[in-house]
Amino acid sequence: MAALVRHELKYYISQSQYQILARLLRTFLTPDEHADENAEYHIRSLYFDTIFDHALHDKIAGVRDRNKYRIRIYNLSDSFIRMECKTKLGDYISKRQAVISRDLSEQLMTGDPSGLENTSSGLLREIFREMRINLLRPVVIVDYVREAYMHPAEDVRITFDKQLRSGLFSHDLFNPRLPTVSPLDSPDQVILEVKFNRVIPDYISEILSLAAGWSARSAISKYVLCRRFEGKEF
């Protein structure tokens, strides 16, 4: 079955702007059911790219259609691990995912795709081919805390991503003491993301118009931000 295609809007906002928006949105939206009492959870992703960094350069060049592959865990736990492919299709996004084991994750972290050779998952077969043919390999860890709210109308999902950190050159996904550094010019910046199917309900759109007034919509990529410290020229 084809992945659902959705809209995605992104903005940089300040801490004070985040506080205002979050307070207003809590009135109408429901916190993510998997979040803690502060509507937060920790996300760590290990991103993959080809030997020629196609995903990195395609994003920087603004290529219309592109894929990003990653392993994602939550709250530094190995109890639920997903391999994901996020696809950008012009102004739309879609995501495919497959649950994988800790053992398979550890194998992929070393750049070894042999554990994917006999999989029944279309996504994992695709990643196996990419690792064999285009030398897809792990490149950077991206860490942040997400505060998430949802509304059933048009499957609206609004998130505030805070404390963005790069894992530098390590691929040690499950290490709770992994050294990290902020890639942002201001570490207090918050990334606001808005995802929805077709349209945003008017009363939510009115609240979000505050963000549009504070900050221009931006093509923010946490992946690109977190690769800034590799000493290469983008």
N, C-alpha and C positions, 0 to 999 in steps of 0.2 A: 504494500500500500504506500502511495506517495506521501511524503512528509507534508504537513500543513504549512502553507506559506503565510507569513504574518508581516505586519508593519513593525518597524523598530525605529524609535527616535531616541537620541542621546544628547545630553547637555552636561557641561561642567557647571556646578553650582558651589557656593560657599557654605561654610558650616551654618551661618545664620539663615541663609536661604533654605537650606535643608530642614532646619528646625521648623520654619514656618510651613513649608510644604507638607512635611510629615504630620504635623499637628492637624492640618486641614484634611489630609487624606484619610487619617485614622477615623474620621467621622463617617466616611462613606464606604471604605474598603475594609476587607478582612485580611488580617495578617496571614502569611503563609503558614499552613498547618504544621509544617516541619520545623518552624522557627522556635526560638526560645521565648521567654516572657517579654523580651524587648523586640520581638519580631525579627530577630537576627539569626544568622548562621554563618559559619566560616566556609569559604570555598577555596579549594586549591586545585589548580589545573596544570598538567604537564602538556605543553603544546609540542606538536611535531611539525617539521617542515622538511622540504627536500634538500638535497645536498647543495642546490643552487638557490635556496631560500625563496622559492616561488611564492609562497603565501605572504611572506614579508614584503617582497617587491611588488606583488600584485596589489596589495592593500595600499602601499604608498603611492603607487601609480594610479590608483582609482579604477582598476580593472572592474568592469561591471559585474561579472559572474565569477565567483571564486569559492574555494573550500578552505576550511581550517579544521584540522584534526587535533583531538586532545583526549587525555584521560582526566577524569574529574572525580574528586572525592569531597566529602562534606565533614566538617568538624574534625578533620585529621583522623577520621576513622576508616578502616578498611572493610567495614561491614556492608557497604554499598558503593561499588565502583562502576563508573560508566565510561565506555569509550564513546566519543561523540564526534560527529561531523557537522559543523555549522556552515551552512551554505548561504552566500549572499547572492541574490538575484535582482540586480538593479536596486530598487528601493525596498525590496522585500527580503525576508530571511526565512530559512527553514532549518530544522535540526533533525538529524537521525541519531539514534543512540542504541547501544547494546550493553547489557550488564556483563562485566567480566570479573574474573577471580583475581585475588591478590597474586597468586603464582604467575598468571598470565601477565598481569601488570608489571611485575618485577622483570619478566622476560622482555617485554616491550621496552622497558626503561633502559635496557642495555642495547637496544636496537636490533634485537633478534626477533624476527617475525614468524619463526617456524611453528609456534603454537597456534597460528591462525590458519595453517595450511588446509586443515580438514573441517573448518567451521561451516555451519549451515547458515550463518548470518551474512546477509548481503553486504552490510557495512563492513564487517570484519574481513570478508573476502576482498573487498575493495582496498582496505588498508594493507592487507597482505601484498596485493599487487603493487601498491604505491611504494611499499618498503623494498620490494624486490626490484622494481623497474626504475623508479625515480629516486631511490635511496632516501625515502622518507625516514626521519629519525627524530628523537626527542631533542628539543633545543632550549626550552626555558620553562621555568615554573612561575605561575602567576597566582598570587595570594590576595584575598580581600575578604572583608566582612560585608555581607549583603543583608539589607533590611528590605523585606518584600511584602507587598500588599496586592490583593487580587479582587476582581469584581467579575461576576459571572457574565454580565452583558458584554458580548464580543470578546470574552476571555481576556479582559484587560489585566495586565500585570505590570505593576510599577515598582521599580526597585531603586534603592539608594546603595551604591557600592562605595564602601569606605575603607580606609587604611590599605590602599593598594600597595603591594610590595612585590618586588622581583626576587626570585631565587637565584639571581646571578647565573653562575655557570653550573650549578648543581641540578641533577635530575632526580634527587633523592626524595621522591614524592611523599613518602610516609614518615619522614623525619620531623618530629615535632619541634626540634631545636635547629631547624634549617636556618642559616643566616640569610636574612633578606634585607632589601633596601627599597625605599620609596623611589619610584621613577618620576614622580610628579614634581613640577616646579614649586608647588605649595602642597606639602603633605596633608594639609587639612581639606584639600579639595574633595568634593563628593561627585561621583558620576551618577547622574539620573538617567535611568533607562525606562522607556515606555514601550510596551509591546501590546498589540491588539490585532484582531482579525480583519475588520473592515473599517469601522468607525469607532471613535471614542464617545461615550455618552456625554451629552452637553454639559452636565454639571461637573463631571470630572475634567472635561476639556477646559472649562472656565478656571478651575483651580490650576491646571497645568499651564495656562496662559501666563501665569506669573513667571514660570521658568523661561518661557519664550521671551518675556520682557527683560529678564535679567541677563540671559545668555543666548547667543545664537546656537541653533542646532549644529552639532559637531559630529564628524565621522570619527568618533573615538574608538581606538582599538587598544584594549589592555595588553594584548599580545605585542603590538608594536612598541608601546610605551615600555614594556618590561624587557625588550631587547636593546634598549638604548645604551646599555652598559657593556656591550660586547666589544667596544673599540672599533666598530666599523662605521663607515659613512653611509647614512641612509640617503 
